[in-house]
Amino acid sequence: MARLILPCKSSCLARTSLLGLISSAPLQVKSSVSSFQSSLKNISRYRCFSALEDTCRRNYRFLHSSPYRARKASRRLLCSVATEPLPKQVEESKMDAPKEIFLKDYKSPDYYFDTVDLKFSLGEEKTIVASKITVFPRVEGIVINRLFFSIGSGWGRSKANFDQGRWQGTEGGRLLLRLMPFDTSTTTSGKFTLEIDTEIQPQKNTSLEGLYKSSGNFCTQCEAEGFRKITFYQDRPDIMAKYTCRIEADKSLYPVLLSNGNLIEQGALERGKHCAVWEDPFKKPCYLFALVAGQLESRDDIFVTRSGRQVSLRIWTPAQDVPKTAHAMYSLKAAMKWDEDVFGLEYDLDLFNIVAVPDFNMGAMENKSLNIFNSKLVLASPETASDADYAAILGVIGHESDMPGLVSTQLEGGSHCFPRSGIFIMGSRTVKRIADISKLRNYQFPQDAGPMAHPVRPHSYIKGAEVVRMYKTLLGTQGFRKGMDLYFKRHDGQAVTCEDFFTAMYSQAGTPVVNVTSSYNADAHTFALKFSQEVPPTPGQPVKEPMFIPVAVGLLDSSGKDMPLSSVSHDGTLQSVASNDHPVFSTVLRVTKKEEEFVFSDIFERPIPSLLQGYSAPIRLESDLSDSDLFFLLAHDSDEFNCWEAGKLLARKLMLSLVADFQQNKPLALNPKFVQGLRSLLCDTSLDKEFIAKAVTLPGEGEIMDMMEVADPDAVHAVRTFIRNELASQLKSEFLSTVQNNRSSEEYVFNHLNLARRALKNIALAYLASLEDPEITELALHEYNTATNMTEQFAALAAITQKPGKTSDDVLADFYSKWQHDFLVVNKWFALQAMSDIPGNVENVRNLVYSLIGGLCGSPVNFHAKDGSGYKFLGEIVLQLDKLNPQVASRMVSAFSRWRRFDESRQKLAKAQLEKIMSANGLSENVFEIASKSLAA
């Protein structure tokens, strides 16, 4: 018997898991290769040491071996993998640092899997996973004698049985099965069946990857590399197979048993157990596998497809939460109908399940036909969920519900996200576009400018969606639909890559910076726009090629009306832009070179250009537009996005100018034209109320710091606070009227009319609450006490808590006492306090929970505190959490990624924390990647 020993770093298995070895429990693996005909005569014994946080890509060290005589009666090898406490001298040894993985190193697998039959025997102490895999070589008839398996974190013992094969150990962080020569008289294709039994302990899996228990229920999370923590497997997205899953469990504890596909069998077993068998007839990668078992109840509905087929829809939650799933069911049906209406794609199975899980690393996971969601993205009621929560549920369920028939491993970050980013527009498309671009600028652009910059190819939902949107801008709605139809026809059911849907923006990291200058020739009646583009260097890509950038343009005359466009000259060619004798007021210029010029003809007065209308490309745009031009566009531009953009540009310029004044100890003063512009917006009854709410919202502090050569969080915070206070003071009567005119005692309805009304009222109340005025405090208290829904009550709470003191403390205590039994509402209460800009809030956050840390990082005044307390606190938390949940820890450490943007003192403090994190023994790959790239920036 060959015994492979993989010791733990600690014998306290109940506290942490082997986060990178085999699974979250003692492993029992039994495997057989049915096509092998002769027996092994010699086997070796290996002993290797690993550590608690060792990951799947580490190399193992074999310390000794000894001969073993196999039983003559057996024709199979039995190999076990176990865990035991590390010797003291090994416990303190330095672990190898994780290594970066590059696309250029990709190699196709030697073997593919055709079918995977899984059997889960769920237990309270251990779970047995039996897999039966049909394996075939990549090239038929050519047999490679090595088969690699991904190995995840493990808690215990594994056994493997083979005919004519043996586990050879590890190579490159993977488990190697050495295959013996095939008997060509029995097989010429090299196809064989592999059976593996695995014993795991999901109860002790704190990483929430693979199979784990959440609130008494079994649940899986397999993206990106969780499946290897369930069983030995080629855990990579280019391994596509058809899955069958049998689940057995105690019926009283786990009455509901769910997996992917259609339910083909269920029944009772001995000893109070029962089973369910699920079959997914379509191939998928293992990261889309899912299993849920527990005490759940469902909201049921039916969706009738365009061909008349009925699909059963079920949303599963604990019994008490079922009433909160009505909005989620509406969202699911809307998404399925949208797939049919927009792309002609009909759902291809008989059943669609969604499960709400409180403990979930992701927001949601698009497992085929069994979506698993964080509870906050499923559960909603007017009393406990805000308008933002309702909108998030609508959008995320639309994003995650499978695009019917299409299994893709990369494109979902682009086409999968882009179309559905605009599915559920409750009212103004402009407002939805503003929200999308604000997210792009606040999250993606800072990443593009930092050490974590990457092209769209790896994964970037926001940026990928914008790149795909460019195709629609260029091709038009009908042309885009034809292209998507062809794409689905070619690649349905395949593991696709971005090369199958290619553009230069997919292969280059960074945000293009496009500069535009204009000139008018009164004699020739021409107006020229000269473009120059540059993509800043990013890690690994110091030199960039020009990108293909569609720029939608319109021209305004002196009265603010759109000018008709007749023709454009480019590269010596005059091109007509007129359409069937109908006037055209906007056209798309295709910028493809580092520098180029477009000249409009028949322009009889100097126009004001409206550039990048609708934000036609994900770029940073710089132009020679003056402040007067921007005020003109703010007042007259028919493209509502650019109207909003003009206001934002003015606000950014104003804030940057005041920051410079603050740094030079000059008095601060607000431009009267800016105040008057916001007054006009507030008083314009023709405008959409949600648009007004967006337009009067100041740019965030992080957005302004990203525009500075050396970020100064103290100055930016002081300036933004000054502007808010001045606007509240000078526009007090307008804000008061806005609050009063947008009250409503009617029952909560989630529609555009009502959410727009609430949005405008709440932003006005937030401005007013910045004033030191007892009457305003009473007003905010009145709004809090009379609110009939969470949107308005929480907005009033946020307004009141801007100012520290007894009133704030009393209202926070009252809110908690009302909602302490609803964990989703309590999370809002926590987050509000974490995001507070009250000085010294780091100590308050120390007394709260991990869910608040993201809020702290979003408060520049505290996270970037001069004494380094925010950096130190986050560094400590990252190291602690990395032992339990590397995914969450990696998201937290990313707050350090732009440390070089700040002054020298803050750089030293942040760098010290990054170096401390990097020096930790056994650092996870997740945290290593971000921390190392941040340091190297």
N, C-alpha and C positions, 0 to 999 in steps of 0.2 A: 504494500500500500504506500503510495506516495502522498505525503502529507505536506501541504503548503500552509505555513503559519504566518498570518498577517496580524501582528499584535497592535493593540490600541495604545495610545499615549497615556490613557488613564483608565483605571478599572471602574470608574464611576460612569457606567454606560447610560445611566438614566439622565445625565445632565447634557451630554453632547454626543454628536454622531461622528462617524468617520466620514467627513464631508466630501471625500473624493475617492473612496475605494470601491465598495461593491453595492451596498444598500444601507438602509437605516436599521438593520437588524442582523442577528446571526444568520448566516447564509447556508442553506443546504442546496447543493447543485448536483443533479444526477443527469448525465447526458449519454445518449447513445447514437452512433452513426450507423444507420441500418445497412448501408451498402458495403461496409467493410467485411471482409471474409476471413482474414487470418488474425491471429492473436499477437499481443505484445509479449515479448519475452523478457524485456528489461525495462524497469522503470526506476526513476531517481527520486530522491527525497530532497525537497528544497525547504529552506527556512528563510523568510525575508521579513525585514522590519519596515513598518510604515509608521505614520503618525496620525493624530486625530484629524488634522486639517488637510492631509495629503490629498491631492486632486487627481483626477483621472488621467492627466497627461504627465504625471511624474514617472520617473524610472524607479523600479524597485531594486534593492540590493540583496542578492542571494548570499547568505553567510556560510552555509555548509550543505553538503549533500551526503547521502549514504545509500548503499544499494538496498534493494528490496526484492524479495522473491514473490511473484504473483502466484495466487492459487491456480493450480493446473486446471481445476474444474471451470474456472471463469475465463471467458473470452473478452472481458471488458476491463478497462482500467478504472479504478475508483480513486479519485483525487479529492481531498477536502481542503477547504480554505477556512481558517478559523481566526478568531481574535483572542488575544490574551494580553495582560499588562506588560508594558515595555520595561525592560531592565532600566535601572536608573541612569546608566551611562548613555543609553540610547535616547532616553526621554529628553535630554538636554541638547541632543545633537542638532546641528544647523540643517534646516531643510533646504533642498534645492529651490531656487526661485522659479515661479511659473515662467513659461516662455510664450512670447507672442506667436500667433498663428496667422499665416498670410495666405491669401487666395492663390498666389503664384505657386504655392507648395501643394495645391490640391492634386490628388491622384484618384482616379476612378477605382472603386473597390474591385478586388479580384472575383468576389462572389456576390451575387444578389440573392434576395429572399423573395420567394413567390407567395407562399401562404404562411401565416402565423396563427397557430391555435393556442390560446392561452386558457389556463384554468387557475382561478384564484380560490383558495380555501382560506377564508378570512377567520381569524381567531383572536381572542383577547390577549394571548401571550405571544403568538407568532402567526404569521401568514405564509402559506405555501403557494408558490407560483410555479406552475408547470407549463413549460412552453414546448411546442412541437413545431419546428421550422423546416420548411422545404427550401433547400439551398441549391443554387445552380451557378456555374461559373459564368463570368462576364462573356467569355468567348467559348461557344459550344465546342466540346471535344478537346479543349485545352484545359488540363487540370493543374491548378496551382496547389502545392501541398501545404499551404499555410492559410489559415483563416483567423483574422483578428476580431476580438470582441472588445467593445467599450466596457470599462468597469467603473462603477459608481461607488458611493460611500457604503461601507459595510459594517454590520454590527456583530457578525458571528461566523458561522460555519457553512462551508459550501462542499457539496459532493458532486462529482461528475463522472459519468460512465461512458466509455467509448468502445466501439469495435474498430480496431485498426487505426486508432488515433490516440493522441495524448496531449494534455495541457503541457506546454513547454515552458510556461512562465510568462514573463512580460517582455515587451519590446516597444519602446517609445510610449510607455504609459498605457499600453493595451495588452490584454490577455491574449496569448497566442495558442491556438490549437494547431498542432502539427499533424497533418493528414498523411497517412501512409499511401503508397501507390494503389490505384484502383485495379480491380480485376476486370479487364476489358471484356471478358466473356459475359459479364453480368450487366455492365453499363458502359456506354460509349460517350454519354453526354456529360458525365461528371456530376449529375444531379443526385442529391442524397437528402435524407431526413435527419435532423438533429433534435434531440429531446433533452431538455434541461429542467431540473427541479431546483427551485430557489426558496430558501427560508429567510424571511425578513421580519422586522419588527416595526411596523409603521407607527406604533404608539410613541416611539422614541425618536421619530424623525422631526427634528426642529427646523430643518432647512426648508420645509414645505415644498420640496422637490421630490419627484417620484411618487410613491404611495405613502400617505400620511393620514393621521386622524385629526379631524377638526370638529370640536364641539360634539364628540361622540360618534361622528360619522367618518367613514373612510372616503378619501378623496385623492385624486391624482393631479399633478402638474408636471408635464413632460417636456414642455418647451423651456430651455433649448436642449438640455441634456439630462432630463430627469428620468427618462426611460431606463437608462443604465443602472439606476438605483433600484429598479424593480427586478431585473433579470439581466443575465449576460446577453448582449445584443450588439449588432453593428449600429450604434446609435448615431446616425448621420442622416441628413435629410434626403440624400439621393438613394436611400434604400427604401423602395416603395413595395408594399405587400398588402394582400387582402387579409383581414383579421377576423377571427372568430374568438369570442370571449365567453367562457363559462364561469359564473360566480356562484360560490356556495358559502352560506353563512347562517348563523342562528337567526331564525325568523322573528323571534321576539325582540331581538336587539337591532336587527337590520332587515326590516320588512321590505324595503325598497332596494332593488339591485339594478344598477344602470350601467350601460357601456355604449360604445358607438354602434350605429347601424340600426337594424330592425330586430325586434324581439322575436325569436323563432321558437323558443321553448322555455317553459317554466314549470316548476312542480315541487312537491314536498319530498323531503329526504328523511332519513332516520334521525333520531335524537333531537327532534325539534328544529332541524335545519331545513332549508329550502334552496332552490337553485334557479338561475335564469341564464339563458344562452342568447348571446347577441351576435349577429352577423352583419358585417359591413362588406357589401359586395364590390366596393370600389377600393382601389389601391390607395394607400396613404403612407406618409412617413410616420415613424413611431412617435414623433413629438406631438402628433394629433390624436394619439390614443388617450382614452379617458375611462375612468371607472369611478362610480360613486355608490356607496352603500350606507344606509342609515334609516333613521326614523324621520321620514319626510312626508309631506302631503303636497298635493299639486293643484294648481289652477289649470283646468283643461279647456281646450277650445279646438276648433277645426279651421283649417285653411283650405279652401278649394282652389286648386291650381287652374290655370287658363285652359288646360285640357279636360277639366272636370274631375280630376283625381282628388280625393280627400286626404289631407295630411293631418295627423293628430299632433297637437301642440300641447306641451305640458311644461309648466314652470314649477319647480320643486323647492320648497322651503320648509323650515319647521312650521308646525300647524298654526302657531299664533301669528305668523307673518304672511300667510296666504292672502289675507285681505289687502296687503300692500303690493300685490303683484299685478293689479289690473293695468297699470300704465305700461309695465314691461310687456304684457301680452299684446297690448295695442301696438307697441313699438316693433315687436317681432313680426306681426302680421303686415305692418306697413313696409318693413324691410323686404319681406318675401314678395309682396306685390310689386315693389319698386324694381326688384331684380327682373321680374317678368316684363314690366312696362318699358324699362330703359334698355335692357340687354336681351330680352327674350329668353331668359334663363329660368327654367322651372325646377323647383326643388326635386331631388331625385330619390328620396327615401320616403317611407310611410310614416315616419315619426320624427319629431324634433323635440329634444329635451333641453331645458335650461335649469341649472341648479345654482342656488345662491349659497355661498360659503363665506363665513365671517373671517376665516384665517386663510388668506390667499395672497401670494406674492404679487401677482399681476392684478390689473384692474379687471381683466377678463381674458378668457382663452377660447379660441375658436375651434376646439376639438370637433371633429366631424360628427354632426348630429347630436352631440352632447356638450353644449357650451357650459363652462363653469365660470361663474362670475363672483367677484367680490360683492358681498351683500349690498353695499352702498350703491351699486350700479344695477340693482334689480328692485329693491324695496323703496316704495314711495307712498306717502299719504300727505294731504295738505298740511296736517298738523306737524309732521316730522320732517318733511322734505321741502327744500326751497325750489324756486324756479330753475336755478342752476342745476340742482339734482335731477329734476324732471328732464331737463334738456340733455344732461349727460347720459341718462338712461336711454333716451331716444336715440342719441347718436352712437353710443357704444354698442347697444344691441344691434343697431343697423350695421355697424362695422364688423362685429364678430360673427353674426349669423352667416354660415358659409355661403359663398357665391356658388350657386348650385352646380354640381358636377365638376368644379374646378378645384384641384388640389395643387397649390403652388407654394414653393418654399421661399421665394424672394419677392415676387411681384406684389404680394399682398401689401407691402409697404408703399406701393405706388398706386396701381389701378384699383386694388381692393379698397384702399382708403380714400382715394380721390373722389370716385363717384358718390360714395355714400357720405362724404363730408358735406354734401349739399342735399341729401335726401329729404331731411325733415326740416324745412324752413318754415317756421310758424308764421312769418310775416315778411319782413324786408330781407331780400337777398343781400343787399348792401351790408346790413348789420351782421349777417352771417359771415360775409366775406371779411369784414373788419375783425370779427372775433378770430377767424382762421389766421389772418395775417398778424394780428397781435401775438398769437401763440407762436407763430413762426419766428417773429422777431425776438420775442422774449426768451425762447428756448433754443431754437435751431441756430440762429445767427450767432449768439454767443458761443455755442459749441463749435461752429465753423471757424471762429476766430481764435480758438484755444487749442490745447493739446489733444483733445478728443475729436478734432475735425476728421471727417471721413466722407468719401463720396456716397452717393445714394445707395450704391450696391450693397454694402453690408446690412444696414437696416436703418431707415429713417422715414417713419410714416409721414411726418409733416412735410419734409423736403421732397420725398418721393411723390407725394400727392401733387405738389405744386409743379413738379416736372411733367407729370402726366397731364396736368391741366393745360400745360403749354401746347401739347398735341391737339387738344380740343380747340384751343384758340386758333391754331394754324389751320386745322382741317375743317373746322365747323362741326356742328352737331351731327349731321348726316355722315360726313367723312369719318369722324371719330367712331361712330357706331359701326360703320363698315369695317374699319380697322380692328376694332375689338372683336367683332364677329369672327374675322379671319384668325385672330389670335387664339380665341377659344377653340376654334375648329382644329387648329394645328396642335395645341398644347393641352387640351382637356385631359386631366388625369395624369399629368406629368410633373416631375420636379423641375420647375423652370428656373432660369436665372435672369438677371437683368439684361444679359446680352440678347435674350429673346425679345426684349422690349427696350431697345437701346437708344441712348442719346449721349452726347458728350458730358452732360451733367451727371450721368450715372457713374462716370469713371474718374471724375476729378472732385477732390474735396474743396471746401471753401465756398464763400459767398462772393459772386462776381460784383465788382464795383464798376458801375457804368456812369460816366460823366457825359452830360449833354450841354452843348452851347448852341445858341441860336443867332441868326443874323437875317435881316430883312433888306431886300433890294427893292426900293420904291420904284425905280425906273423899270426894272424887269418884271415887277409884280411877283417876285418869288420869295419864298421863306425857306431858309435852310436850317436843318438840324444836323450838327456834327456829333457823332458818337465816338467815344473811346472806352474800351473796357479793359479791366485788369482783374485777374484772380490772384489774391494774395498767396504767397507760399504757405504751405501747411506741412506738418510732419510727414516726411516720406515723399512729398511732392513739391520740391522747391521751384520747379519750372512748370508753368501752366500754358496750355493752348487756349486760344480764344474759344468762347462758347457760342452756341446758337441761342440767341435771345430774342424772342418775339416781343416787340414793344408796341402796344396799342396807343395810338395818338389821336387827339382831336385838337382843333384850333378854335379859339373864342375871339369874336370881334370886340370892338370897344364898348358895345352895349351889353356884352355878356352873352350874346347868342352864339350858337354853334355855327361855324362857317362851313359851307359845302366844299368838299374836296373833289378835284377833277383828275389830277394826275401827279405822279411823283417821279422824279428823275433819280436814278441810282446807278452808279458804275457806267455812266454814259448812256443808259437806256431809259427812255421815257415810258412809264407804265401808267395806264389808265386805272383809276380806282372807282370810277362811276359804275353803277349797276343798273342796266336796262333803263337808262334815262331817268332813274330815280336818284335824288340827291343822297350823297354819302357823307356822313359827318365824322366818321372815325375809320381809321385803317390800321393795319398791323405792319410795322416795319420789321424786316428780318435782319437783325444785327448779327453778323457772323465773323467779322474781322476785328482786329485790334483797334483799328480806326476806320471810319467810313462816314459818308455824308449822304443825306437824303434831302432833295430840294422839291418843295411843293410849288406848283405853277398856279397862275390865276388867283393870286392872293393880293387883294387891292388895298389892304391896310395892314399895319403891323399887328399880328395876332398875339394872344397869350396862349402858349401851348399847354395842353392838358396831357401830361406824359405818363406812360405806364398805366393807362386806364384799367380799372378793375384789378390792378396789380397783376398784369399779364405774365410776369416772370419773377421768380424768387431771387431778386437782386437788391443791392443797395444802390439807390439812384441819387446822383448828385447833379445839380443843374445850376444855370446862371439866373434862375428866377429870383427876383428881388422880393423883399417883404411886401411891397405894394402889389406885386403880381400874385403873391400867395393870398393876400387879403381879397383880391379880386376873384381868385378861384374859389375861395371859401364862400364868397357871396353868390357866385354865378355858375360854377361848373356843373353841367348837367350830369356828369359822371359822379354819382354820390360818393363812391369810394374816394375819388380824388378830392372832392370837397372836404371830406373828413381828413384826408391826408394833408391838405393844405393847412388845416387847423393844427394838426399834430406837428408839422414842420415849424410853424410859428411858435408853438409851445416849446419845442425842443430848443430852438434858437434863443428864445427868451430865457429858458432855464439855464442854458450854458453861459449866457451873458451874465446872468445874476450870480452864477457860481463863481465866475471870474471876479466879479465885484466883491463877493463875500470873502474870497481868498485874499483880496487886497484891502480888506477892512473898509470898503466903500459902503455908503448907505444904499439900501435896496429900494427900488421903486418899480412899480408895475406899469407897463405901457398902457395908456388909456385906450388905445385902439384894440388891444387884446381884450380888455374888460368889456368894451362895447360889442366886440364880436360875439362873446359868449352871451351877453345880454340879448342880442338879436336872436341867437339860437333859442334861448329859453322862451322867448316871447313869440316865436314863429309857430303859429298853430297849424300851418300846412305841413310841417315836418313830422315824420314818424317819431313817436316819443322815445322809442328805444334808440333810434339814431341820435336824438338829442342827448340822451344819457351817455352814449359813447363819445359824442363830440365834446362834451363839457368835462370829461374825465382827463385829468392831467397824465402825461407820460409817467411811467413808473421810475423809481429811483435807479433800478438796475439798468433800464434802457438808457438813461442819461449817462450813467457811469461807463457804459460800453462805448459811448461816443467820445470819451475823454482819453487823452494820451496817458495820463496818470489818474486813476480813479480816486476820488475823494469822497467817501461815503458821508462824512460829517457835513461837508459843504453842501452836497446834493440834498441831504435830508433837511438841512436848515432852509435851503432855498425853496424846496417843495412845500414845506410847512408854511413858510412865509406867503407863498402864492395862494395856497388854500385859505389861509386866514384872511388875506386881502380880498380875495374873490367873495368869501363868505360875508365880509363886512360891506363891500361895495354893492353886492348883488343880494343883500339880505331880503329885501322886499320881494324880489323875483323868486328867490328860493322858498320863502314862506308861502307865496301864492302857489308855487308848484306843489308843495306838500299838501296844502289845503284842497287844491283842485283835483288831486289824484287820489284822495281817500275813497274807500268803498267798503260798505258793510255787507256786500253780497257774498254768496257762497263762492269759495275758491274754484276757479276754472283755469286750467292750463291752456291758454290760447294766446295768440299774439297781442290782441287788444289789451288783455289784462296783464300779461307779463311786461309789456312795454310801459303801461301805466305804473306798475310797481317799481320797475327799474328807474324811471325818472324820479318818482317820489323818493326812493331810497337814496339816490345820489344827492338830491337836494338836501335831505335830512343829514347826510354825512357831512356835507359842507357846513351847514349851520352848526352842527355839534362841535366844530373846531373853535367856535367862539366861546369866550368866557362870559356867558350870559345866563343867569338863572332862569329866565323865561324860556330860553332854548332848551335848557335841561328839563324843565317841566314839559315842554312839547315832546321831547324824545321819550320821557317816561310815559306820557299819555299814549304815544304810538306803540310803545312796548306793551302796555297793559290792555290796550283795546285791539291789538292785532288778532286776527282770526286765522292766520296761517303762519307757517314757519318762515316764509320769505320776508314778511314784514316784521315779525317779531325779532328775528335774528338781526335784521338790518338795524332796528332800533337798539338792540343790545350792543352791536358793534359801534354805533354812534355814541352811545353813552360811555362806553369803556375807553374812548379815546383819551379821556381825562381821568387820571388816577384819583382815588378818594373814596369816601364812604358810599356815595351814590353808586359808583361803579362796583364796589365790592358787594353792596346789597343786591344789586340787580344780577350779578354773576351768581350769587348764592341762590337767589330765587329761581333762576333759570335751571340751575343744576337740580334743585329740589323737585322741580316739575318733571324733569326728563332723565333722572338718574338711572331709570330702568331701561332706557333705550340707548344701546351702545352707539348707534350711528349719530344720534343727536349729541351724546356726550362727547363724541369725537369732534364735532363742530365746536363745542364749548372749549375743549382742550386747544384746538387749533387757533381759535380766536385769541386766546391768551398767549400762545406761543408767538404769534405774528405781531403782537403788540410792540409799538415803538417806544414804550415807556422805558426810560434809561434804567439800566441795571436789571433788565428782564432775564438775563442769563440765569441768575439765581432762582427766579421763579420757575423757569423751564426745568431746572435740575430736579425739581420736586414733582414734575409731571412724567409722562410716559414717552416711549420712543416715537409714537405717532406725531408728537409735537416738533420733532427736530427739524422736519422739513419747513415748518412754519418759522422756526428760529432762523434758519438759513435765508428765509425770504425777508428778514428784517435787517437791512444793511446796517442800521445804527447799532444793533446788538451783535450780530454775527461778526461784523468787522470792527468790534469795539477796540479802541486803541490799546487797551491793556492785554489784548490777545485772549481774553476769557472765552469768547465765542469759539475761536479756533481750538483752544485747549479742550473745551467741553466736547466739541464734535470729534476731535481726535480720539479721546477716551471712549466715546460711544462706538465709533467705528471699530476699534480693536475688540471691544467686548462683543458687539453684535456679529462680527465676522466669524466668531466661533460657532454661532447658532444659525445665522441666516446670511450667507455671503451676498445674495442678490440684493437684499435690502441695504446691507452695509456698503455695497458698491455704489448704490444710488446716493447714499449720504456723502461718501467721500468725494463725489463729483463736485460738491460745493467748493472744493479747494482748486478746481481745475484752472481758474483764471487768477491765481494768486499774484502773478507778475503784473497784473493791471493796476496794482495799488502802490502806495508809497513804500519807500525802502523799509521803514519800520514794520509795516504790516507784512511785507514780503518775508522778512526774517522770521516773524512769528508763525506765519502760515507754512513756510518751508520747514521749520522745525517740526511741526506736526506731521507733515508728509514724510519727512525722514524717519520720524519715530514709527509711523505706520509701516514704512518699507522695511525697517529693521526687525519687525516682529517675526518671530519664528513661526513657520507654518502658515504664512499669509495665503489667503485664498486667491485663486486666479482672478476672480471677479474684482476684488479690491486691488490686487497687484496691477492689473492692466491700467486702471484709471490713475492710481497713485503714481506709478512709474512714468506714465506719459505726462502727468501734470508736473512732476519734478523735472522732466527732460525738456519741457517747453521752453 
